[in-house]
Amino acid sequence: MDRAHFEKLVEEALAKLPAKFAERLENVSILVEDWATPEQLAKVDLKEPHHLLGLYEGIPLTERSRGYYGVLPDRITIFRIPIEEMSATDDDIRNQVRQTVMHELGHFFGMSEGRLRGDGMG
């Protein structure tokens, strides 16, 4: 799948957000990259870029104080090649993009990794 089509899938996932969540998306940039950088991998204690589908970097909404202003936007990066590698069809890619976007937005909204994975770890 070419990059432009993949980016459209990310836009599609964002467009399907319920209004009550979409309205709260402020000071966050959504990016598409082919792979995670070594620095991004280190943040989540991974060595292999094939295992990282998305990454939220920033201050979750639940941790922002009244003095939160004048800061660079948070970033959500969706990694194209790992998602494509794990997907057999275009529909699989679309579903995984949506799932990854929702997962990373969950972090933006203050949800822990355990809660997002449903493992009861917080």
N, CA, C and O atoms as a GROMACS GRO file, in nm:
protein
  488
    1MET      N    1   0.086  -0.118   0.000
    1MET     CA    2   0.000   0.000   0.000
    1MET      C    3   0.090   0.123   0.000
    1MET      O    4   0.188   0.130   0.075
    2ASP      N    5   0.057   0.220  -0.084
    2ASP     CA    6   0.142   0.338  -0.086
    2ASP      C    7   0.113   0.426   0.036
    2ASP      O    8   0.009   0.415   0.100
    3ARG      N    9   0.208   0.513   0.066
    3ARG     CA   10   0.201   0.596   0.186
    3ARG      C   11   0.076   0.685   0.187
    3ARG      O   12   0.012   0.701   0.291
    4ALA      N   13   0.042   0.743   0.073
    4ALA     CA   14  -0.074   0.833   0.068
    4ALA      C   15  -0.202   0.760   0.106
    4ALA      O   16  -0.286   0.814   0.178
    5HIS      N   17  -0.218   0.636   0.058
    5HIS     CA   18  -0.337   0.558   0.093
    5HIS      C   19  -0.336   0.525   0.242
    5HIS      O   20  -0.440   0.533   0.308
    6PHE      N   21  -0.222   0.489   0.295
    6PHE     CA   22  -0.210   0.459   0.438
    6PHE      C   23  -0.248   0.581   0.521
    6PHE      O   24  -0.321   0.570   0.620
    7GLU      N   25  -0.198   0.698   0.481
    7GLU     CA   26  -0.230   0.821   0.553
    7GLU      C   27  -0.380   0.849   0.550
    7GLU      O   28  -0.436   0.900   0.647
    8LYS      N   29  -0.445   0.816   0.439
    8LYS     CA   30  -0.590   0.833   0.430
    8LYS      C   31  -0.662   0.741   0.530
    8LYS      O   32  -0.766   0.778   0.584
    9LEU      N   33  -0.606   0.623   0.553
    9LEU     CA   34  -0.666   0.532   0.652
    9LEU      C   35  -0.657   0.591   0.792
    9LEU      O   36  -0.749   0.577   0.872
   10VAL      N   37  -0.545   0.657   0.822
   10VAL     CA   38  -0.531   0.724   0.952
   10VAL      C   39  -0.633   0.837   0.963
   10VAL      O   40  -0.700   0.850   1.066
   11GLU      N   41  -0.646   0.916   0.858
   11GLU     CA   42  -0.745   1.025   0.857
   11GLU      C   43  -0.887   0.969   0.874
   11GLU      O   44  -0.969   1.027   0.944
   12GLU      N   45  -0.914   0.858   0.808
   12GLU     CA   46  -1.046   0.793   0.818
   12GLU      C   47  -1.074   0.751   0.962
   12GLU      O   48  -1.185   0.771   1.013
   13ALA      N   49  -0.974   0.693   1.028
   13ALA     CA   50  -0.991   0.651   1.168
   13ALA      C   51  -1.020   0.772   1.257
   13ALA      O   52  -1.105   0.764   1.346
   14LEU      N   53  -0.952   0.882   1.233
   14LEU     CA   54  -0.975   1.003   1.312
   14LEU      C   55  -1.112   1.062   1.285
   14LEU      O   56  -1.178   1.113   1.376
   15ALA      N   57  -1.155   1.056   1.160
   15ALA     CA   58  -1.285   1.112   1.122
   15ALA      C   59  -1.401   1.035   1.187
   15ALA      O   60  -1.510   1.090   1.204
   16LYS      N   61  -1.377   0.910   1.222
   16LYS     CA   62  -1.482   0.828   1.283
   16LYS      C   63  -1.487   0.838   1.435
   16LYS      O   64  -1.564   0.769   1.501
   17LEU      N   65  -1.403   0.925   1.491
   17LEU     CA   66  -1.406   0.946   1.636
   17LEU      C   67  -1.540   1.007   1.677
   17LEU      O   68  -1.590   1.096   1.608
   18PRO      N   69  -1.597   0.962   1.786
   18PRO     CA   70  -1.717   1.028   1.837
   18PRO      C   71  -1.686   1.176   1.866
   18PRO      O   72  -1.575   1.209   1.908
   19ALA      N   73  -1.783   1.263   1.844
   19ALA     CA   74  -1.764   1.407   1.859
   19ALA      C   75  -1.711   1.444   1.997
   19ALA      O   76  -1.628   1.534   2.008
   20LYS      N   77  -1.757   1.376   2.103
   20LYS     CA   78  -1.715   1.413   2.238
   20LYS      C   79  -1.564   1.390   2.258
   20LYS      O   80  -1.503   1.453   2.344
   21PHE      N   81  -1.503   1.301   2.178
   21PHE     CA   82  -1.358   1.281   2.185
   21PHE      C   83  -1.287   1.372   2.086
   21PHE      O   84  -1.185   1.433   2.119
   22ALA      N   85  -1.339   1.382   1.965
   22ALA     CA   86  -1.276   1.465   1.863
   22ALA      C   87  -1.264   1.610   1.909
   22ALA      O   88  -1.165   1.676   1.879
   23GLU      N   89  -1.364   1.659   1.981
   23GLU     CA   90  -1.362   1.797   2.030
   23GLU      C   91  -1.249   1.822   2.129
   23GLU      O   92  -1.207   1.937   2.147
   24ARG      N   93  -1.199   1.718   2.192
   24ARG     CA   94  -1.094   1.732   2.295
   24ARG      C   95  -0.954   1.713   2.239
   24ARG      O   96  -0.856   1.722   2.314
   25LEU      N   97  -0.943   1.688   2.110
   25LEU     CA   98  -0.811   1.671   2.049
   25LEU      C   99  -0.749   1.808   2.023
   25LEU      O  100  -0.769   1.868   1.917
   26GLU      N  101  -0.675   1.854   2.120
   26GLU     CA  102  -0.606   1.980   2.102
   26GLU      C  103  -0.461   1.965   2.143
   26GLU      O  104  -0.427   1.890   2.235
   27ASN      N  105  -0.378   2.036   2.073
   27ASN     CA  106  -0.233   2.034   2.094
   27ASN      C  107  -0.176   1.893   2.080
   27ASN      O  108  -0.094   1.850   2.161
   28VAL      N  109  -0.222   1.823   1.977
   28VAL     CA  110  -0.168   1.690   1.945
   28VAL      C  111  -0.158   1.677   1.794
   28VAL      O  112  -0.250   1.712   1.720
   29SER      N  113  -0.043   1.626   1.749
   29SER     CA  114  -0.020   1.602   1.607
   29SER      C  115  -0.022   1.453   1.582
   29SER      O  116   0.033   1.375   1.661
   30ILE      N  117  -0.086   1.413   1.474
   30ILE     CA  118  -0.090   1.272   1.435
   30ILE      C  119   0.000   1.259   1.312
   30ILE      O  120  -0.022   1.324   1.210
   31LEU      N  121   0.101   1.174   1.322
   31LEU     CA  122   0.199   1.158   1.216
   31LEU      C  123   0.202   1.014   1.168
   31LEU      O  124   0.165   0.922   1.241
   32VAL      N  125   0.248   0.995   1.045
   32VAL     CA  126   0.274   0.862   0.992
   32VAL      C  127   0.422   0.856   0.956
   32VAL      O  128   0.473   0.943   0.886
   33GLU      N  129   0.488   0.754   1.006
   33GLU     CA  130   0.629   0.728   0.972
   33GLU      C  131   0.639   0.582   0.931
   33GLU      O  132   0.556   0.499   0.968
   34ASP      N  133   0.742   0.551   0.854
   34ASP     CA  134   0.763   0.412   0.815
   34ASP      C  135   0.803   0.326   0.934
   34ASP      O  136   0.750   0.217   0.953
   35TRP      N  137   0.897   0.375   1.013
   35TRP     CA  138   0.953   0.300   1.126
   35TRP      C  139   0.972   0.392   1.246
   35TRP      O  140   0.982   0.514   1.232
   36ALA      N  141   0.978   0.332   1.364
   36ALA     CA  142   1.015   0.405   1.486
   36ALA      C  143   1.164   0.433   1.483
   36ALA      O  144   1.243   0.353   1.431
   37THR      N  145   1.203   0.546   1.539
   37THR     CA  146   1.345   0.579   1.553
   37THR      C  147   1.404   0.501   1.671
   37THR      O  148   1.329   0.450   1.755
   38PRO      N  149   1.535   0.491   1.679
   38PRO     CA  150   1.596   0.427   1.796
   38PRO      C  151   1.553   0.494   1.927
   38PRO      O  152   1.534   0.426   2.028
   39GLU      N  153   1.537   0.625   1.926
   39GLU     CA  154   1.494   0.698   2.047
   39GLU      C  155   1.352   0.659   2.085
   39GLU      O  156   1.321   0.642   2.204
   40GLN      N  157   1.265   0.646   1.987
   40GLN     CA  158   1.127   0.606   2.016
   40GLN      C  159   1.121   0.464   2.069
   40GLN      O  160   1.046   0.435   2.162
   41LEU      N  161   1.200   0.376   2.011
   41LEU     CA  162   1.204   0.238   2.060
   41LEU      C  163   1.253   0.232   2.204
   41LEU      O  164   1.200   0.156   2.285
   42ALA      N  165   1.354   0.314   2.236
   42ALA     CA  166   1.408   0.316   2.372
   42ALA      C  167   1.303   0.362   2.473
   42ALA      O  168   1.303   0.314   2.586
   43LYS      N  169   1.215   0.453   2.434
   43LYS     CA  170   1.112   0.503   2.524
   43LYS      C  171   1.018   0.392   2.570
   43LYS      O  172   0.963   0.400   2.680
   44VAL      N  173   1.000   0.290   2.488
   44VAL     CA  174   0.911   0.180   2.524
   44VAL      C  175   0.988   0.050   2.545
   44VAL      O  176   0.930  -0.059   2.548
   45ASP      N  177   1.119   0.064   2.561
   45ASP     CA  178   1.207  -0.049   2.593
   45ASP      C  179   1.197  -0.162   2.490
   45ASP      O  180   1.186  -0.279   2.526
   46LEU      N  181   1.201  -0.125   2.363
   46LEU     CA  182   1.200  -0.223   2.254
   46LEU      C  183   1.327  -0.209   2.172
   46LEU      O  184   1.383  -0.100   2.160
   47LYS      N  185   1.372  -0.318   2.117
   47LYS     CA  186   1.489  -0.317   2.029
   47LYS      C  187   1.449  -0.330   1.882
   47LYS      O  188   1.517  -0.278   1.794
   48GLU      N  189   1.339  -0.398   1.857
   48GLU     CA  190   1.294  -0.428   1.720
   48GLU      C  191   1.183  -0.332   1.676
   48GLU      O  192   1.079  -0.326   1.741
   49PRO      N  193   1.204  -0.259   1.568
   49PRO     CA  194   1.099  -0.168   1.521
   49PRO      C  195   0.976  -0.240   1.465
   49PRO      O  196   0.870  -0.179   1.451
   50HIS      N  197   0.990  -0.369   1.434
   50HIS     CA  198   0.877  -0.446   1.380
   50HIS      C  199   0.764  -0.462   1.483
   50HIS      O  200   0.651  -0.492   1.447
   51HIS      N  201   0.797  -0.441   1.612
   51HIS     CA  202   0.700  -0.466   1.718
   51HIS      C  203   0.624  -0.340   1.762
   51HIS      O  204   0.532  -0.350   1.844
   52LEU      N  205   0.660  -0.224   1.709
   52LEU     CA  206   0.594  -0.101   1.751
   52LEU      C  207   0.507  -0.048   1.638
   52LEU      O  208   0.555  -0.009   1.532
   53LEU      N  209   0.376  -0.047   1.664
   53LEU     CA  210   0.279  -0.004   1.563
   53LEU      C  211   0.243   0.143   1.576
   53LEU      O  212   0.210   0.208   1.477
   54GLY      N  213   0.250   0.195   1.698
   54GLY     CA  214   0.218   0.334   1.723
   54GLY      C  215   0.280   0.379   1.853
   54GLY      O  216   0.319   0.298   1.936
   55LEU      N  217   0.290   0.512   1.870
   55LEU     CA  218   0.351   0.566   1.992
   55LEU      C  219   0.291   0.702   2.023
   55LEU      O  220   0.282   0.789   1.936
   56TYR      N  221   0.252   0.719   2.149
   56TYR     CA  222   0.207   0.848   2.199
   56TYR      C  223   0.322   0.910   2.278
   56TYR      O  224   0.379   0.846   2.366
   57GLU      N  225   0.355   1.034   2.246
   57GLU     CA  226   0.459   1.106   2.319
   57GLU      C  227   0.401   1.240   2.362
   57GLU      O  228   0.365   1.323   2.278
   58GLY      N  229   0.392   1.261   2.491
   58GLY     CA  230   0.339   1.387   2.540
   58GLY      C  231   0.288   1.379   2.682
   58GLY      O  232   0.324   1.289   2.758
   59ILE      N  233   0.204   1.475   2.716
   59ILE     CA  234   0.145   1.484   2.850
   59ILE      C  235  -0.004   1.453   2.835
   59ILE      O  236  -0.077   1.531   2.774
   60PRO      N  237  -0.049   1.340   2.890
   60PRO     CA  238  -0.191   1.303   2.876
   60PRO      C  239  -0.282   1.412   2.933
   60PRO      O  240  -0.244   1.486   3.023
   61LEU      N  241  -0.402   1.419   2.880
   61LEU     CA  242  -0.499   1.519   2.926
   61LEU      C  243  -0.520   1.513   3.076
   61LEU      O  244  -0.537   1.617   3.140
   62THR      N  245  -0.519   1.394   3.134
   62THR     CA  246  -0.544   1.378   3.277
   62THR      C  247  -0.431   1.432   3.362
   62THR      O  248  -0.447   1.448   3.483
   63GLU      N  249  -0.316   1.460   3.302
   63GLU     CA  250  -0.200   1.510   3.377
   63GLU      C  251  -0.170   1.657   3.349
   63GLU      O  252  -0.073   1.712   3.402
   64ARG      N  253  -0.249   1.720   3.267
   64ARG     CA  254  -0.225   1.860   3.233
   64ARG      C  255  -0.283   1.949   3.343
   64ARG      O  256  -0.399   1.935   3.383
   65SER      N  257  -0.200   2.041   3.390
   65SER     CA  258  -0.245   2.133   3.494
   65SER      C  259  -0.298   2.262   3.432
   65SER      O  260  -0.297   2.279   3.310
   66ARG      N  261  -0.345   2.350   3.517
   66ARG     CA  262  -0.396   2.479   3.470
   66ARG      C  263  -0.287   2.559   3.399
   66ARG      O  264  -0.317   2.644   3.316
   67GLY      N  265  -0.163   2.532   3.432
   67GLY     CA  266  -0.052   2.605   3.372
   67GLY      C  267  -0.003   2.544   3.242
   67GLY      O  268   0.104   2.581   3.192
   68TYR      N  269  -0.079   2.452   3.187
   68TYR     CA  270  -0.041   2.387   3.061
   68TYR      C  271  -0.075   2.478   2.944
   68TYR      O  272  -0.191   2.487   2.902
   69TYR      N  273   0.025   2.543   2.893
   69TYR     CA  274   0.008   2.626   2.773
   69TYR      C  275   0.146   2.659   2.717
   69TYR      O  276   0.246   2.649   2.787
   70GLY      N  277   0.149   2.697   2.592
   70GLY     CA  278   0.274   2.735   2.528
   70GLY      C  279   0.372   2.620   2.510
   70GLY      O  280   0.493   2.643   2.500
   71VAL      N  281   0.322   2.497   2.506
   71VAL     CA  282   0.410   2.382   2.488
   71VAL      C  283   0.393   2.325   2.348
   71VAL      O  284   0.290   2.344   2.283
   72LEU      N  285   0.495   2.257   2.302
   72LEU     CA  286   0.487   2.192   2.172
   72LEU      C  287   0.376   2.087   2.174
   72LEU      O  288   0.346   2.032   2.279
   73PRO      N  289   0.317   2.060   2.060
   73PRO     CA  290   0.210   1.959   2.057
   73PRO      C  291   0.259   1.820   2.096
   73PRO      O  292   0.373   1.783   2.068
   74ASP      N  293   0.172   1.744   2.161
   74ASP     CA  294   0.198   1.602   2.181
   74ASP      C  295   0.202   1.538   2.043
   74ASP      O  296   0.153   1.595   1.945
   75ARG      N  297   0.261   1.417   2.036
   75ARG     CA  298   0.268   1.348   1.908
   75ARG      C  299   0.215   1.206   1.922
   75ARG      O  300   0.245   1.135   2.017
   76ILE      N  301   0.136   1.169   1.824
   76ILE     CA  302   0.098   1.030   1.805
   76ILE      C  303   0.155   0.991   1.670
   76ILE      O  304   0.121   1.050   1.568
   77THR      N  305   0.241   0.890   1.671
   77THR     CA  306   0.300   0.843   1.547
   77THR      C  307   0.249   0.703   1.519
   77THR      O  308   0.253   0.615   1.605
   78ILE      N  309   0.202   0.683   1.397
   78ILE     CA  310   0.157   0.552   1.351
   78ILE      C  311   0.264   0.501   1.254
   78ILE      O  312   0.302   0.571   1.160
   79PHE      N  313   0.312   0.380   1.278
   79PHE     CA  314   0.424   0.325   1.201
   79PHE      C  315   0.370   0.232   1.091
   79PHE      O  316   0.317   0.125   1.117
   80ARG      N  317   0.388   0.277   0.968
   80ARG     CA  318   0.327   0.214   0.851
   80ARG      C  319   0.378   0.073   0.825
   80ARG      O  320   0.298  -0.020   0.813
   81ILE      N  321   0.508   0.055   0.815
   81ILE     CA  322   0.560  -0.075   0.771
   81ILE      C  323   0.529  -0.188   0.869
   81ILE      O  324   0.488  -0.295   0.824
   82PRO      N  325   0.545  -0.170   1.001
   82PRO     CA  326   0.507  -0.280   1.091
   82PRO      C  327   0.360  -0.319   1.079
   82PRO      O  328   0.326  -0.437   1.088
   83ILE      N  329   0.273  -0.221   1.059
   83ILE     CA  330   0.130  -0.252   1.043
   83ILE      C  331   0.108  -0.330   0.914
   83ILE      O  332   0.033  -0.428   0.912
   84GLU      N  333   0.171  -0.286   0.808
   84GLU     CA  334   0.155  -0.357   0.680
   84GLU      C  335   0.213  -0.498   0.688
   84GLU      O  336   0.155  -0.591   0.632
   85GLU      N  337   0.325  -0.515   0.757
   85GLU     CA  338   0.388  -0.647   0.768
   85GLU      C  339   0.299  -0.748   0.841
   85GLU      O  340   0.302  -0.867   0.810
   86MET      N  341   0.222  -0.701   0.937
   86MET     CA  342   0.140  -0.794   1.014
   86MET      C  343   0.002  -0.817   0.954
   86MET      O  344  -0.078  -0.895   1.007
   87SER      N  345  -0.027  -0.750   0.844
   87SER     CA  346  -0.160  -0.756   0.784
   87SER      C  347  -0.157  -0.831   0.651
   87SER      O  348  -0.067  -0.812   0.570
   88ALA      N  349  -0.257  -0.916   0.632
   88ALA     CA  350  -0.263  -0.996   0.509
   88ALA      C  351  -0.337  -0.926   0.396
   88ALA      O  352  -0.309  -0.950   0.279
   89THR      N  353  -0.433  -0.838   0.431
   89THR     CA  354  -0.516  -0.774   0.330
   89THR      C  355  -0.527  -0.625   0.358
   89THR      O  356  -0.487  -0.578   0.464
   90ASP      N  357  -0.580  -0.551   0.262
   90ASP     CA  358  -0.605  -0.409   0.283
   90ASP      C  359  -0.704  -0.386   0.397
   90ASP      O  360  -0.691  -0.291   0.473
   91ASP      N  361  -0.804  -0.475   0.409
   91ASP     CA  362  -0.898  -0.463   0.520
   91ASP      C  363  -0.829  -0.485   0.654
   91ASP      O  364  -0.861  -0.418   0.753
   92ASP      N  365  -0.735  -0.578   0.658
   92ASP     CA  366  -0.657  -0.599   0.781
   92ASP      C  367  -0.579  -0.473   0.817
   92ASP      O  368  -0.573  -0.434   0.933
   93ILE      N  369  -0.520  -0.410   0.715
   93ILE     CA  370  -0.445  -0.285   0.739
   93ILE      C  371  -0.539  -0.179   0.794
   93ILE      O  372  -0.508  -0.113   0.893
   94ARG      N  373  -0.654  -0.161   0.731
   94ARG     CA  374  -0.752  -0.061   0.776
   94ARG      C  375  -0.791  -0.086   0.922
   94ARG      O  376  -0.793   0.006   1.003
   95ASN      N  377  -0.821  -0.211   0.955
   95ASN     CA  378  -0.860  -0.245   1.093
   95ASN      C  379  -0.747  -0.221   1.191
   95ASN      O  380  -0.770  -0.170   1.301
   96GLN      N  381  -0.625  -0.257   1.153
   96GLN     CA  382  -0.512  -0.238   1.244
   96GLN      C  383  -0.478  -0.090   1.261
   96GLN      O  384  -0.442  -0.047   1.370
   97VAL      N  385  -0.490  -0.013   1.154
   97VAL     CA  386  -0.470   0.132   1.166
   97VAL      C  387  -0.570   0.190   1.264
   97VAL      O  388  -0.533   0.265   1.354
   98ARG      N  389  -0.696   0.156   1.248
   98ARG     CA  390  -0.799   0.208   1.339
   98ARG      C  391  -0.770   0.167   1.483
   98ARG      O  392  -0.778   0.249   1.574
   99GLN      N  393  -0.738   0.041   1.503
   99GLN     CA  394  -0.709  -0.008   1.638
   99GLN      C  395  -0.588   0.065   1.697
   99GLN      O  396  -0.589   0.101   1.815
  100THR      N  397  -0.485   0.085   1.617
  100THR     CA  398  -0.364   0.152   1.666
  100THR      C  399  -0.391   0.299   1.696
  100THR      O  400  -0.346   0.350   1.799
  101VAL      N  401  -0.463   0.366   1.609
  101VAL     CA  402  -0.498   0.507   1.634
  101VAL      C  403  -0.578   0.518   1.764
  101VAL      O  404  -0.549   0.604   1.847
  102MET      N  405  -0.677   0.432   1.783
  102MET     CA  406  -0.760   0.436   1.904
  102MET      C  407  -0.676   0.407   2.029
  102MET      O  408  -0.695   0.469   2.133
  103HIS      N  409  -0.583   0.312   2.017
  103HIS     CA  410  -0.496   0.278   2.130
  103HIS      C  411  -0.412   0.399   2.171
  103HIS      O  412  -0.406   0.433   2.290
  104GLU      N  413  -0.349   0.463   2.075
  104GLU     CA  414  -0.263   0.577   2.106
  104GLU      C  415  -0.345   0.696   2.155
  104GLU      O  416  -0.299   0.770   2.242
  105LEU      N  417  -0.464   0.716   2.100
  105LEU     CA  418  -0.551   0.821   2.153
  105LEU      C  419  -0.592   0.791   2.296
  105LEU      O  420  -0.610   0.883   2.376
  106GLY      N  421  -0.607   0.664   2.328
  106GLY     CA  422  -0.635   0.626   2.467
  106GLY      C  423  -0.527   0.677   2.561
  106GLY      O  424  -0.558   0.726   2.670
  107HIS      N  425  -0.400   0.667   2.520
  107HIS     CA  426  -0.291   0.721   2.602
  107HIS      C  427  -0.303   0.873   2.614
  107HIS      O  428  -0.283   0.928   2.722
  108PHE      N  429  -0.336   0.940   2.504
  108PHE     CA  430  -0.356   1.084   2.506
  108PHE      C  431  -0.463   1.122   2.608
  108PHE      O  432  -0.450   1.222   2.678
  109PHE      N  433  -0.569   1.043   2.615
  109PHE     CA  434  -0.677   1.070   2.709
  109PHE      C  435  -0.648   1.021   2.850
  109PHE      O  436  -0.732   1.035   2.939
  110GLY      N  437  -0.528   0.964   2.873
  110GLY     CA  438  -0.485   0.928   3.007
  110GLY      C  439  -0.500   0.784   3.047
  110GLY      O  440  -0.485   0.751   3.164
  111MET      N  441  -0.531   0.697   2.952
  111MET     CA  442  -0.547   0.555   2.986
  111MET      C  443  -0.411   0.485   2.990
  111MET      O  444  -0.324   0.511   2.907
  112SER      N  445  -0.395   0.396   3.087
  112SER     CA  446  -0.271   0.320   3.100
  112SER      C  447  -0.264   0.209   2.996
  112SER      O  448  -0.366   0.171   2.937
  113GLU      N  449  -0.145   0.158   2.974
  113GLU     CA  450  -0.127   0.047   2.880
  113GLU      C  451  -0.209  -0.074   2.924
  113GLU      O  452  -0.273  -0.140   2.842
  114GLY      N  453  -0.207  -0.104   3.053
  114GLY     CA  454  -0.283  -0.218   3.104
  114GLY      C  455  -0.432  -0.204   3.080
  114GLY      O  456  -0.499  -0.301   3.042
  115ARG      N  457  -0.484  -0.085   3.101
  115ARG     CA  458  -0.627  -0.063   3.078
  115ARG      C  459  -0.661  -0.075   2.930
  115ARG      O  460  -0.765  -0.132   2.895
  116LEU      N  461  -0.574  -0.022   2.844
  116LEU     CA  462  -0.600  -0.030   2.701
  116LEU      C  463  -0.593  -0.174   2.650
  116LEU      O  464  -0.666  -0.210   2.558
  117ARG      N  465  -0.507  -0.254   2.709
  117ARG     CA  466  -0.496  -0.394   2.668
  117ARG      C  467  -0.599  -0.483   2.736
  117ARG      O  468  -0.619  -0.598   2.698
  118GLY      N  469  -0.663  -0.428   2.839
  118GLY     CA  470  -0.765  -0.505   2.909
  118GLY      C  471  -0.710  -0.614   2.998
  118GLY      O  472  -0.776  -0.714   3.023
  119ASP      N  473  -0.585  -0.593   3.046
  119ASP     CA  474  -0.525  -0.699   3.129
  119ASP      C  475  -0.542  -0.674   3.279
  119ASP      O  476  -0.486  -0.747   3.361
  120GLY      N  477  -0.617  -0.570   3.315
  120GLY     CA  478  -0.643  -0.544   3.456
  120GLY      C  479  -0.525  -0.486   3.531
  120GLY      O  480  -0.527  -0.481   3.654
  121MET      N  481  -0.424  -0.442   3.460
  121MET     CA  482  -0.303  -0.391   3.526
  121MET      C  483  -0.306  -0.238   3.540
  121MET      O  484  -0.200  -0.176   3.545
  122GLY      N  485  -0.420  -0.178   3.548
  122GLY     CA  486  -0.425  -0.034   3.574
  122GLY      C  487  -0.489   0.047   3.472
  122GLY      O  488  -0.497   0.169   3.487
   0.00000   0.00000   0.00000
